[in-house]
Amino acid sequence: MSFHSQLLLSANLWLGASLLVFVAFRFARLREGRGFRRRNDER
């Protein structure tokens, strides 16, 4: 039972870390992509 709890915690940590990285990457891309989207609209 202790092993299962540890595994769940590890999975939760991995999920949280990946989510954080995804959100940070998306936010940075959104910030950079504002001008890029404008260029696409102009074209």
JOWOUR-V498128 format. One line per field, one symbol per residue. ss: DSSP state (~ for helix, > for strand, _ for the rest). psi: psi as a letter, one per 20 degrees, with the letter a starting at -180 (. if undefined). burial: b if it has 9 or more other ideal C-beta (glycine too) atoms within 8 Angstrom, else e. A space follows every 50 residues. Layout:
BEGIN
ss->???
psi->???
burial->???
END
This chain:
BEGIN
ss->_~~~~~~~~~~~~~~~~~~~~~~~~~~~~~~~~~~~~~~~~~_
psi->hhggggggggggggggghgggggggggghgghighghgghhh.
burial->eeeeeeeeeeeeeeeeeeeeeeeeeeeeeeeeeeeeeeeeeee
END
